[in-house]
Amino acid sequence: MGLPDDRHLSPHTGWTRDHWASLADNLLTTARRYASPSHARVAFPGPPGGYGADVDGLEGFARTFLAAGFRVAGEGGRDPLGLMEWYAEGIAAGTDPHSPERWVRQEEHGQAKVEAASIALVLHLTRPWLWDRLDAGVRERVVDYLAGAIGAEYPPINWVWFQIVVEQFLASVGGPYSRQDIDAKLELSDGFARRDGWYSDGAERSYDHYAGWALQFYPLLWTEMAAGDPRAQARRPDYLRRLTRYLQDALHLVGADGSPLMQGRSLTYRFAAATQFWLGARYEVPGVSPGLLRRAASGIARHFTDRGAPDGDGVLTLGWHHAWRPIAQTYSGPGSPYWASKGLFGLALPADHPVWTAVEEPLPVELGDFHRVVVAPGWLVSGTRADGVVRVVNHGTDHALPGAHLTDAPLYARLGYSTATFPVVAGEHAGRPLDQSVVLLGPGGEPSHRTGFTVLGTGTLHSGTPVGASRWRAHWVTRVKEGPDHGHARAGTVRLGPWITVVSAVRGPWEARFFRVDPADGAECGPLRAGGWPVPAGDEHRTVHSRVVAGPGLETSGVERAPDCTPLGPWTDVPWCATPGDAEPGRWYTALVHLGRAAPDGTPAVTWGGQVRARVAWPDGTEDVVELPSA
């Protein structure tokens, strides 16, 4: 980025506020190259997204506008790049119904509801330098454009906050709004709250990065927009309490190399994953130092800038480190990655704020090995200082309701996610679970799915080893219903199989995975297979090692090499083990699953003290007894 590292202020990342400002300014000046004549649309290069070029252009405007707004707000209105004037011209043209650059209205396409919220939010944050300087006619047109939110339908997910934010801004400038809309959506959003400060993105078990960059973000900013409103005053303490507790978990989900957890939809938003840490700084959450919050945020941003994002042309493409189109969901277009602008939220804080002046402090994974149970999403978390990797074993998230018999969404229903591996999301095995799975194989070798599982519990043994378990009817889904790909599970024609129970104990780089098949309704068992972590293949990409050590009865094993199925490399290896024939009902099988930057020094040893008591001797000398369900 052309700036030297500051290892005195930022010993872990080298980044200061100047580096963040440079990132924002480069993104914003690059965006101008792709703007329409009056700046109302920013059409980044690439094929149109699933919603068409008109929506793409609006996204490009609204999402870069977030970066511009944070940049100017944090400077108290100082604006050497003329950002407010440039975006004011775009607002004037975008809200002009007779302009060839006019924006798609909220009544015309649902995606406009998302972008309208970004526009309203920035108009609030920059009000003295933009809104108050717009001429009366433009302000009237902006109000008319935003008023499309009033009485509109919104999906019962994080989108409800788009309506709240837009209508609250309208209320603040004397425009029309519906108090009933705001009250109803606030009540609905209350239902997303889960244990320990977490939010689910709707009624389903939908835990992902939206918990931070949306469901924590908007509530507290709304209380600023609604300052003086008794509703906001009453809710603010709960929002702060949830954020404070949530950040304790979130800080444990960042790898030492700055990688966020590669799990959940919209991963192409990249350093938007830093949003939650700036939020903690803005609201001065207790118990978390500003230096730690900045270290997490800067680590995430630098993870991407050091690895090719933005690209050589200064553009945030659809991809991860580099352009990789399969990462996109149906709603993704060339402007979509600029939701990453939310990760620049720290720039809305002035240069003398403690988050910018404090010395960086190490992440939890840099202080030492840790184990943690995150109850709401059902995650068993293990971080290892030697390699800086954070792993999550998943017994609670599938983006579905218990009992649903749907396909497994690779971004939600796999048994494991980490900061060093990307789930297989393209190619043959995206819809045929292999990586981080336990499946039964049907007559044609078709693997079963687990979505809709029952959570049997999560907890911690006396040694600190996290344990968790889940159980499901193995099922196969054919004639899958067509529809938009939002990264979720899909319905279709279902054939039910036997029950599968999985119990995990996690310590260091290892998971001891115990699994069993039980008959149901006369369904045949078939072979049983366990898959491990997916890692980039080839010597030039071998930065992380994956291994599965098969226990008795799992005499068949191998490594599947798949092409172009994750953004981390051209080939991916997935180790696996399986029964050579049909699984034996009621028998507990064991696979030891490893992920680390180096090959393992030792292997856990499992011995049995009866049919449902397993003793695990871990390489670090710890011994655990794992009690398994009897039926």
KEDREN-410896 format. One line per field, with one value per residue (C-alpha): x, y, z; residue in one letter. Coordinates in pm, 1 decimal, decimal comma. Layout:
REM residues N
xx (X;...)
yy (Y;...)
zz (Z;...)
residuo (a;...)
***
This chain:
REM residues 631
xx (0,0;304,6;317,6;582,2;474,5;458,7;574,9;585,4;215,7;109,1;358,4;137,4;5,7;209,9;-110,5;-223,2;-513,8;-311,6;-302,0;-677,3;-730,6;-505,0;-705,0;-1031,7;-897,0;-760,3;-1091,1;-1282,5;-1057,8;-1060,0;-1439,8;-1456,6;-1312,6;-1625,4;-1883,9;-2154,7;-2126,0;-2323,5;-2184,3;-2522,3;-2404,8;-2073,1;-2044,9;-1739,0;-1596,4;-1723,1;-2034,2;-2364,2;-2489,2;-2802,3;-3018,9;-2898,4;-2683,5;-2920,9;-2898,1;-2522,7;-2476,2;-2681,6;-2481,8;-2157,4;-2276,0;-2431,7;-2154,7;-1869,3;-2078,2;-2041,5;-1663,4;-1689,9;-1925,1;-1707,4;-1402,5;-1553,2;-1737,0;-1412,2;-1243,1;-1515,0;-1607,0;-1257,2;-1282,8;-974,1;-1096,7;-1426,2;-1618,2;-1933,1;-1961,6;-1894,6;-2158,5;-2403,5;-2400,5;-2477,2;-2762,4;-2913,2;-2905,1;-3000,1;-3317,3;-3418,6;-3688,2;-3603,6;-3230,5;-3082,2;-2884,1;-3182,2;-3169,2;-3379,0;-3654,2;-3738,1;-4079,3;-3911,0;-3652,0;-3595,4;-3219,9;-3280,0;-3404,9;-3057,6;-2882,6;-3134,3;-3032,1;-2665,7;-2760,9;-2977,5;-2709,7;-2439,5;-2672,4;-2721,0;-2349,6;-2250,5;-2556,4;-2377,9;-2156,5;-2397,2;-2767,5;-2780,7;-2607,6;-2831,8;-3077,9;-3441,3;-3544,9;-3285,9;-3377,2;-3740,1;-3643,9;-3429,7;-3722,7;-3949,0;-3698,3;-3647,5;-4020,4;-4057,4;-3965,5;-4284,5;-4525,2;-4305,7;-4244,4;-3901,7;-3773,9;-3768,7;-3388,3;-3127,6;-3322,5;-3568,8;-3297,7;-3289,9;-3648,3;-3581,9;-3276,0;-3443,4;-3761,3;-3569,3;-3369,9;-3691,6;-3831,7;-3517,7;-3550,5;-3924,4;-4019,4;-4298,1;-4246,3;-4444,8;-4397,2;-4584,2;-4324,1;-4038,8;-4207,7;-4299,1;-3950,4;-3787,8;-4005,4;-3920,2;-3548,5;-3571,6;-3650,2;-3309,6;-3124,0;-2964,4;-2739,4;-2421,7;-2488,8;-2525,7;-2788,3;-2928,1;-3014,3;-3379,3;-3568,2;-3339,5;-3000,8;-2837,1;-2512,0;-2252,3;-2074,1;-2408,1;-2419,4;-2142,2;-2157,9;-2537,8;-2718,7;-2479,3;-2407,4;-2749,1;-2915,6;-2660,7;-2640,0;-3018,8;-3007,2;-2785,4;-3025,1;-3317,5;-3145,5;-3398,6;-3657,3;-3762,8;-3762,1;-3396,2;-3304,1;-3477,6;-3312,6;-2960,8;-2841,0;-2943,5;-2772,7;-2452,5;-2465,0;-2501,9;-2218,4;-1988,9;-2046,9;-2040,8;-1701,4;-1550,4;-1628,0;-1560,6;-1204,1;-1136,5;-1250,4;-971,5;-657,7;-311,0;-271,9;-584,5;-809,9;-1170,8;-1356,3;-1434,6;-1796,7;-2135,5;-2261,5;-2135,6;-1770,9;-1677,5;-1740,8;-1397,9;-1288,5;-1646,5;-1569,1;-1378,8;-1697,8;-1784,8;-1448,7;-1482,7;-1832,9;-1685,8;-1447,3;-1718,0;-1933,0;-1641,0;-1745,5;-1602,0;-1340,5;-1195,1;-902,3;-895,1;-555,4;-695,2;-995,6;-771,2;-534,7;-826,4;-965,9;-629,5;-529,4;-839,1;-787,5;-418,3;-489,8;-660,9;-448,9;-133,2;-288,5;-435,8;-753,2;-801,0;-652,9;-385,8;-641,3;-752,9;-1086,6;-1252,6;-1359,4;-1596,9;-1361,7;-1149,6;-779,1;-816,2;-1106,6;-1303,0;-1653,6;-1795,8;-1789,4;-2089,3;-2447,7;-2734,6;-2757,7;-2387,7;-2281,1;-1958,9;-2051,5;-2142,3;-1788,7;-1792,3;-2000,1;-1642,2;-1670,2;-1840,7;-1503,7;-1380,0;-1621,0;-1329,0;-1245,7;-1562,6;-1370,7;-1131,8;-755,2;-729,8;-973,9;-817,8;-868,4;-615,5;-372,4;-350,7;-72,1;-191,6;-239,8;-220,2;-519,7;-623,9;-463,6;-135,1;-133,0;-158,9;-361,1;-725,6;-1046,3;-1389,2;-1752,2;-1974,6;-2315,6;-2556,3;-2411,7;-2300,5;-1930,7;-1637,1;-1345,6;-976,9;-694,8;-328,2;-56,3;214,7;39,4;-214,0;-504,6;-854,4;-1080,2;-1453,1;-1627,5;-1992,7;-2277,9;-2534,9;-2544,8;-2705,6;-2920,7;-3233,4;-3479,7;-3451,9;-3618,8;-3583,2;-3465,1;-3281,0;-2953,2;-2645,4;-2534,4;-2153,4;-2115,2;-2328,6;-2377,1;-2024,0;-1880,4;-1588,8;-1472,3;-1146,7;-934,8;-701,2;-942,6;-1230,8;-1524,6;-1575,1;-1833,0;-1793,6;-1768,4;-1889,0;-1850,5;-2027,2;-2362,0;-2227,2;-2079,5;-1720,5;-1515,2;-1588,0;-1873,7;-2003,4;-2225,2;-2384,6;-2330,1;-2635,0;-2646,2;-2485,3;-2229,5;-2441,0;-2357,8;-2632,0;-2703,6;-2729,6;-2928,4;-3209,8;-3002,7;-3084,8;-2827,7;-2756,1;-2546,3;-2218,3;-1996,8;-1650,8;-1484,2;-1292,0;-969,6;-1112,3;-1162,9;-1478,6;-1727,2;-2041,7;-2284,8;-2562,4;-2793,4;-2988,9;-3171,6;-2941,5;-3130,5;-3088,6;-3248,8;-3329,7;-3524,8;-3389,6;-3614,1;-3471,8;-3446,4;-3204,7;-2880,9;-2844,5;-2602,0;-2880,3;-3004,3;-3245,9;-3560,1;-3652,4;-3773,7;-3642,5;-3548,3;-3483,4;-3216,8;-3087,4;-2994,7;-2640,2;-2499,2;-2170,0;-1980,2;-1672,7;-1400,6;-1161,4;-812,7;-536,2;-520,7;-714,9;-1077,9;-1162,7;-1477,0;-1702,6;-1994,0;-2256,8;-2543,3;-2876,1;-3151,6;-3478,9;-3791,1;-3603,3;-3368,7;-3047,8;-2720,7;-2473,2;-2107,2;-2019,8;-1762,7;-1593,4;-1427,8;-1161,9;-1043,1;-1013,5;-667,7;-494,2;-305,3;42,9;376,9;355,6;24,8;94,8;68,8;-162,7;-184,4;-495,8;-505,2;-764,5;-651,7;-902,3;-1006,5;-1109,3;-1369,0;-1273,0;-1029,7;-1091,1;-927,0;-784,5;-741,2;-978,9;-822,2;-1079,7;-1026,9;-1126,1;-1359,9;-1237,3;-1071,5;-752,8;-592,1;-650,6;-671,5;-797,9;-720,8;-974,5;-868,1;-1135,5;-1190,8;-1480,9;-1611,8;-1526,8;-1888,8;-2214,2;-2175,1;-2250,9;-2556,7;-2499,3;-2120,3;-1915,9;-1653,1;-1366,5;-1174,2;-902,5;-914,9;-616,6;-558,3;-239,4;30,0;272,2;238,0;135,6;404,8;183,8;-157,7;-431,0;-483,1;-835,8;-913,0;-1248,1;-1382,1;-1708,6;-1925,2;-2003,0;-1696,9;-1396,1;-1067,7;-865,1;-496,1;-401,8;-50,6;-18,2;-44,8;-407,5;-638,7;-1013,6;-1304,1;-1583,1;-1921,5;-2114,0;-2493,0;-2610,4;-2887,2)
yy (0,0;222,1;293,9;148,4;-76,1;78,0;-205,6;14,5;99,5;-216,9;-493,8;-767,1;-617,4;-300,6;-118,1;221,3;444,7;577,6;230,2;196,0;541,9;451,6;132,9;328,1;605,2;356,7;171,9;496,8;647,3;319,1;311,5;642,9;475,8;262,6;530,2;657,6;1021,6;1160,2;903,7;745,3;401,1;229,2;-70,7;-273,0;-506,5;-859,9;-1043,8;-906,1;-1050,5;-1256,9;-947,0;-761,6;-462,3;-200,0;-355,3;-402,4;-30,3;64,5;-176,5;-27,0;319,5;236,5;9,9;241,8;522,3;339,8;372,1;738,7;811,1;645,2;825,6;1175,2;1118,7;1021,6;1336,3;1560,9;1669,0;1717,2;1586,3;1636,4;1385,9;1571,4;1256,4;1426,0;1641,3;1343,6;1125,6;1417,2;1432,3;1061,0;1100,7;1377,7;1165,8;837,6;979,1;1163,5;949,6;1103,6;1040,0;756,2;676,9;656,9;395,7;83,6;160,8;-51,0;-120,6;-258,7;-494,7;-624,3;-573,3;-199,0;-230,0;-342,3;-58,6;200,9;121,5;193,4;522,9;622,6;525,0;733,2;1029,6;1011,0;981,7;1266,7;1485,8;1822,6;1772,9;1612,9;1600,2;1953,9;2080,4;1909,6;2143,2;2111,6;1936,5;1662,8;1611,3;1569,7;1309,9;1122,3;1112,1;988,0;717,4;597,4;609,4;295,5;109,5;213,5;-77,6;-298,0;-668,3;-775,0;-1129,6;-1215,7;-1214,4;-938,2;-747,9;-621,2;-379,7;-224,6;-112,0;13,0;215,2;368,8;466,9;600,6;825,1;942,8;1024,4;1221,0;1449,6;1508,5;1259,7;1003,2;684,7;418,8;378,6;51,1;-74,3;6,6;-144,6;-463,9;-513,8;-440,3;-705,4;-949,9;-880,8;-960,0;-1315,9;-1352,3;-1321,0;-1638,3;-1732,5;-1545,4;-1243,8;-1435,7;-1378,2;-1622,4;-1478,0;-1570,1;-1856,0;-2128,4;-2233,7;-1970,0;-1866,9;-1691,5;-1358,7;-1176,8;-1207,5;-948,6;-731,8;-695,4;-818,8;-657,1;-357,4;-211,1;-223,4;2,3;241,9;260,2;372,5;661,1;748,8;732,2;924,4;1045,4;785,3;583,2;266,2;316,8;405,4;93,2;-142,2;-3,6;-179,1;-518,4;-448,8;-348,3;-649,2;-882,9;-719,7;-735,3;-1107,5;-1188,5;-1026,0;-1262,8;-1546,3;-1351,5;-1268,5;-1641,6;-1702,1;-1503,1;-1685,8;-1551,8;-1476,5;-1260,3;-1505,1;-1498,7;-1826,3;-1958,5;-2045,1;-1907,4;-1720,9;-1393,7;-1471,1;-1251,8;-956,3;-1041,0;-778,0;-688,0;-948,4;-671,1;-466,7;-612,4;-517,3;-151,1;-163,0;-272,3;23,4;274,5;168,1;109,4;-237,8;-335,6;-603,9;-578,1;-346,4;-110,5;-248,2;-600,3;-485,8;-304,7;-600,0;-826,7;-580,1;-489,8;-853,0;-935,7;-650,0;-719,6;-1089,4;-993,0;-700,7;-913,1;-1192,4;-1015,8;-835,4;-572,5;-702,4;-539,9;-299,0;-193,5;-379,5;-609,2;-896,8;-1180,3;-1417,5;-1462,2;-1386,3;-1366,9;-1366,3;-1691,3;-1673,9;-1992,2;-1815,9;-1609,7;-1665,2;-1576,4;-1228,4;-1158,6;-916,4;-726,9;-455,5;-699,2;-743,7;-376,9;-474,3;-508,5;-131,8;-209,8;-333,9;25,8;137,5;212,4;512,8;675,4;707,2;1005,1;967,8;1040,5;763,8;499,2;230,3;414,8;523,9;204,9;-43,3;-363,2;-663,9;-1029,0;-1236,3;-1526,4;-1773,5;-1581,2;-1601,2;-1977,9;-2284,9;-2254,5;-2456,0;-2299,1;-2400,8;-2152,2;-2275,4;-2094,0;-2220,8;-2548,2;-2495,3;-2664,1;-2426,4;-2510,5;-2264,1;-2361,4;-2104,6;-2299,1;-2262,4;-1986,1;-2195,6;-2180,9;-2481,4;-2518,6;-2854,7;-2797,5;-2963,8;-2685,5;-2497,4;-2608,5;-2311,9;-2521,2;-2623,8;-2945,9;-3230,9;-3079,3;-3328,5;-3104,1;-3111,1;-3009,4;-2653,3;-2673,8;-2336,5;-2438,3;-2812,6;-2952,8;-3096,0;-2853,0;-2508,2;-2328,2;-2021,8;-2231,5;-2433,4;-2350,5;-2594,4;-2760,1;-2532,9;-2616,2;-2927,9;-3280,1;-3283,0;-2955,7;-3133,6;-3479,8;-3435,8;-3553,5;-3299,1;-3282,2;-3527,8;-3860,7;-4020,1;-4343,6;-4436,2;-4538,2;-4815,7;-4593,1;-4448,0;-4138,4;-3986,3;-3900,2;-3560,1;-3446,0;-3120,5;-3111,8;-3295,5;-3296,3;-3135,9;-3379,3;-3128,9;-2943,1;-2898,2;-2926,7;-3215,8;-3162,5;-3132,1;-2844,5;-3061,7;-2954,8;-3225,2;-3215,6;-3451,3;-3455,8;-3716,3;-3732,5;-3953,9;-4011,3;-3893,1;-3858,8;-3578,1;-3609,3;-3390,3;-3093,1;-2789,9;-2517,5;-2164,7;-1889,6;-2003,3;-1812,3;-2064,1;-2245,4;-2604,2;-2720,0;-2932,6;-3215,1;-3573,1;-3741,4;-4101,0;-4165,7;-4401,1;-4514,5;-4289,5;-4155,9;-4030,7;-3838,7;-3741,6;-3518,0;-3447,7;-3172,5;-3098,3;-2903,8;-2989,6;-3314,9;-3422,7;-3767,7;-3843,5;-4127,4;-4231,6;-4499,7;-4614,5;-4734,9;-4893,7;-4715,6;-4841,2;-5127,6;-4897,2;-5065,7;-4934,3;-4934,7;-4835,3;-4563,9;-4295,1;-4014,9;-3722,1;-3488,2;-3133,9;-3008,7;-2862,4;-2717,0;-2989,3;-2986,3;-2897,6;-2534,5;-2495,9;-2724,4;-2473,9;-2685,9;-3059,1;-3273,7;-3632,2;-3893,5;-4188,6;-4469,9;-4681,3;-5048,6;-5138,6;-4852,2;-5048,3;-4853,2;-4513,1;-4267,3;-3907,7;-3757,4;-3489,0;-3252,1;-2967,8;-2603,0;-2662,4;-2391,0;-2051,4;-2154,8;-2348,8;-2527,5;-2868,0;-2976,5;-3294,6;-3450,3;-3753,3;-4006,7;-4350,4;-4592,6;-4937,9;-5188,7;-5300,9;-5222,4;-5056,9;-5268,0;-5126,0;-5018,4;-5026,5;-4720,9;-4635,4;-4393,2;-4160,5;-3924,0;-3606,1;-3369,6;-3020,2;-2820,8;-2619,3;-2904,1;-3280,4;-3412,9;-3509,7;-3771,6;-3931,5;-3962,8;-4315,9;-4445,0;-4737,6;-4869,1;-4932,1;-5091,1;-5028,6;-4663,7;-4534,1;-4423,0;-4319,8;-4074,9;-4016,5;-3695,5;-3612,9;-3331,9;-3585,6;-3514,8;-3812,8;-3788,1;-4025,5;-3966,8;-4111,1;-4205,8;-4237,4;-4593,5;-4573,1)
zz (0,0;-17,9;356,9;588,0;873,7;1219,0;1442,0;1752,6;1752,8;1573,0;1651,9;1504,5;1179,9;1124,1;1028,7;1158,1;1072,4;777,9;624,3;658,8;509,4;219,2;157,7;157,5;-65,1;-316,9;-332,2;-377,4;-643,5;-834,6;-821,2;-1006,1;-1315,8;-1341,2;-1264,8;-1497,7;-1615,7;-1320,1;-1074,0;-988,5;-1093,7;-1039,8;-1271,2;-1181,3;-1448,1;-1483,6;-1599,4;-1467,1;-1141,0;-1102,0;-1062,1;-1371,7;-1457,3;-1314,3;-967,9;-1009,4;-1074,5;-768,9;-552,9;-676,9;-576,9;-240,3;-114,8;-203,7;-53,6;279,1;254,5;158,8;446,0;708,0;568,6;588,9;919,9;1090,5;960,2;1098,2;746,5;607,5;253,4;34,8;-224,9;-267,4;-182,5;-62,8;-373,3;-600,2;-431,8;-411,4;-790,6;-799,3;-554,3;-761,7;-1077,4;-910,5;-758,4;-1076,5;-1241,8;-1580,3;-1563,6;-1768,8;-1453,7;-1222,8;-950,2;-938,5;-690,1;-389,2;-537,7;-849,7;-701,8;-351,7;-367,3;-375,5;-16,9;89,9;-88,8;32,5;389,0;312,1;150,2;447,8;697,3;530,2;489,9;866,5;948,1;713,6;756,5;807,8;503,9;257,4;340,6;476,6;161,1;-93,2;-257,2;-157,5;-476,4;-439,4;-74,7;-176,5;-434,5;-181,9;58,7;-218,5;-312,0;44,8;118,7;-90,1;227,6;407,1;437,3;217,0;273,9;400,1;455,3;828,1;845,4;880,0;611,4;872,4;981,1;634,9;679,7;1032,2;926,5;622,3;802,9;1102,6;872,5;708,2;1051,3;1138,6;835,1;866,3;596,1;598,7;796,0;976,3;1348,6;1312,4;1062,9;1297,9;1602,5;1417,2;1279,7;1616,4;1773,8;1496,3;1534,1;1905,5;1804,2;1637,6;1970,1;2102,9;2393,7;2481,2;2262,4;1937,1;1672,0;1420,6;1081,5;1109,6;1269,5;1134,1;1272,1;1054,0;1218,3;1005,1;956,4;932,6;1310,4;1324,9;1014,6;1022,4;1331,4;1578,3;1354,5;1280,7;1623,8;1793,4;1500,6;1502,4;1865,8;1751,3;1470,9;1714,1;1994,5;2248,2;2144,8;2452,7;2239,7;2157,2;2514,2;2643,6;2393,2;2389,9;2710,3;2571,5;2239,2;2418,8;2648,1;2350,3;2159,3;2460,3;2510,4;2139,3;2092,1;2347,9;2106,8;1785,8;1886,8;1923,4;1563,4;1393,3;1283,0;1357,2;986,0;1003,7;824,0;936,7;970,3;621,9;690,2;582,5;280,2;131,7;203,6;-91,9;141,4;285,1;538,7;623,8;891,6;1073,8;1125,7;1464,5;1614,8;1515,8;1660,0;1992,1;1980,7;1893,5;2187,3;2425,6;2528,4;2866,1;2905,4;2553,7;2493,9;2193,5;2094,1;2070,3;1867,5;1619,5;1598,1;1498,1;1243,7;1090,5;1075,6;873,8;628,0;583,1;532,3;208,8;92,3;126,1;-81,8;-382,0;-276,6;-409,7;-735,0;-949,1;-1092,5;-743,8;-771,5;-519,1;-741,9;-668,3;-493,1;-183,3;-211,2;-588,3;-829,3;-809,5;-950,5;-787,0;-449,4;-562,8;-462,9;-696,4;-547,7;-607,1;-877,8;-956,3;-704,2;-426,8;-285,7;-182,5;120,2;243,8;294,8;624,5;744,1;703,7;976,3;1206,0;989,1;1121,9;1448,7;1467,6;1468,0;1842,5;1937,2;2165,5;1903,1;1686,0;1957,9;2167,9;2105,2;1940,2;2162,9;2057,0;1952,2;2174,1;1931,3;1958,5;2338,7;2358,7;2273,6;2369,9;2367,4;2372,7;2333,4;2153,1;2253,4;2020,4;1690,4;1850,3;1779,9;1950,7;1896,4;1913,5;1848,4;1836,6;1887,9;1702,7;1367,3;1439,1;1310,8;1459,1;1399,4;1458,8;1487,8;1411,1;1598,3;1582,1;1250,9;923,6;809,4;867,1;1134,3;1334,7;1148,8;804,2;543,4;302,5;113,8;308,8;235,3;219,1;391,2;690,2;742,4;732,0;1052,8;1052,0;943,0;1003,0;932,4;713,9;498,4;268,7;242,0;-94,8;-258,7;-629,2;-840,3;-777,3;-400,2;-325,6;-341,8;-254,9;93,0;133,3;329,1;700,8;688,6;813,4;550,3;444,3;82,2;-117,2;-377,3;-639,0;-400,2;-336,5;6,4;253,4;409,4;773,3;758,3;1012,0;1273,5;1643,5;1871,7;2153,4;2342,0;2370,6;2672,8;2825,5;3003,8;3329,1;3128,9;2924,3;2615,7;2428,4;2335,3;2125,1;1958,7;1702,0;1552,3;1229,3;984,8;692,6;388,0;17,0;-179,4;-549,5;-791,2;-599,8;-642,4;-861,9;-728,5;-635,9;-474,7;-148,7;-1,2;182,5;194,2;-73,9;-70,2;-304,5;-307,0;7,7;80,7;448,8;577,9;917,0;1206,5;1233,4;1563,4;1579,6;1895,8;1877,4;2129,9;2024,0;2152,8;1981,7;1611,4;1660,8;1668,9;1801,1;1602,5;1715,4;1495,8;1483,6;1260,7;1402,5;1193,5;1126,7;950,1;789,2;597,2;484,7;620,5;333,3;371,5;622,8;534,1;728,7;551,1;686,3;625,4;263,9;198,2;-109,4;-295,8;-441,7;-291,4;-395,6;-208,0;89,5;371,4;582,8;646,2;676,6;796,2;893,0;1105,1;1071,7;1368,2;1364,1;1102,7;871,2;657,1;336,1;308,6;60,5;-44,2;-298,1;-515,5;-664,8;-915,7;-871,3;-579,5;-339,7;-393,3;-211,1;-495,4;-826,1;-656,4;-316,0;-123,1;114,1;319,3;409,0;557,9;526,4;608,5;334,5;321,8;497,3;836,6;1142,1;1319,4;1678,2;1654,5;1744,1;1483,6;1544,0;1314,7;1435,2;1226,3;1213,1;1072,3;1120,4;950,1;1011,5;1006,4;1350,3;1601,6;1759,7;1728,5;1992,0;2123,0;2182,6;2410,9;2524,8;2872,8;2767,1;2463,2;2535,2;2719,5;2517,8;2674,7;2464,0;2532,6;2352,5;2225,1;2481,5;2765,8;2856,0;2904,3;2868,5;2911,1;2661,4;2748,4;2433,9;2397,4;2448,9;2191,8)
residuo (m;g;l;p;d;d;r;h;l;s;p;h;t;g;w;t;r;d;h;w;a;s;l;a;d;n;l;l;t;t;a;r;r;y;a;s;p;s;h;a;r;v;a;f;p;g;p;p;g;g;y;g;a;d;v;d;g;l;e;g;f;a;r;t;f;l;a;a;g;f;r;v;a;g;e;g;g;r;d;p;l;g;l;m;e;w;y;a;e;g;i;a;a;g;t;d;p;h;s;p;e;r;w;v;r;q;e;e;h;g;q;a;k;v;e;a;a;s;i;a;l;v;l;h;l;t;r;p;w;l;w;d;r;l;d;a;g;v;r;e;r;v;v;d;y;l;a;g;a;i;g;a;e;y;p;p;i;n;w;v;w;f;q;i;v;v;e;q;f;l;a;s;v;g;g;p;y;s;r;q;d;i;d;a;k;l;e;l;s;d;g;f;a;r;r;d;g;w;y;s;d;g;a;e;r;s;y;d;h;y;a;g;w;a;l;q;f;y;p;l;l;w;t;e;m;a;a;g;d;p;r;a;q;a;r;r;p;d;y;l;r;r;l;t;r;y;l;q;d;a;l;h;l;v;g;a;d;g;s;p;l;m;q;g;r;s;l;t;y;r;f;a;a;a;t;q;f;w;l;g;a;r;y;e;v;p;g;v;s;p;g;l;l;r;r;a;a;s;g;i;a;r;h;f;t;d;r;g;a;p;d;g;d;g;v;l;t;l;g;w;h;h;a;w;r;p;i;a;q;t;y;s;g;p;g;s;p;y;w;a;s;k;g;l;f;g;l;a;l;p;a;d;h;p;v;w;t;a;v;e;e;p;l;p;v;e;l;g;d;f;h;r;v;v;v;a;p;g;w;l;v;s;g;t;r;a;d;g;v;v;r;v;v;n;h;g;t;d;h;a;l;p;g;a;h;l;t;d;a;p;l;y;a;r;l;g;y;s;t;a;t;f;p;v;v;a;g;e;h;a;g;r;p;l;d;q;s;v;v;l;l;g;p;g;g;e;p;s;h;r;t;g;f;t;v;l;g;t;g;t;l;h;s;g;t;p;v;g;a;s;r;w;r;a;h;w;v;t;r;v;k;e;g;p;d;h;g;h;a;r;a;g;t;v;r;l;g;p;w;i;t;v;v;s;a;v;r;g;p;w;e;a;r;f;f;r;v;d;p;a;d;g;a;e;c;g;p;l;r;a;g;g;w;p;v;p;a;g;d;e;h;r;t;v;h;s;r;v;v;a;g;p;g;l;e;t;s;g;v;e;r;a;p;d;c;t;p;l;g;p;w;t;d;v;p;w;c;a;t;p;g;d;a;e;p;g;r;w;y;t;a;l;v;h;l;g;r;a;a;p;d;g;t;p;a;v;t;w;g;g;q;v;r;a;r;v;a;w;p;d;g;t;e;d;v;v;e;l;p;s;a)
***
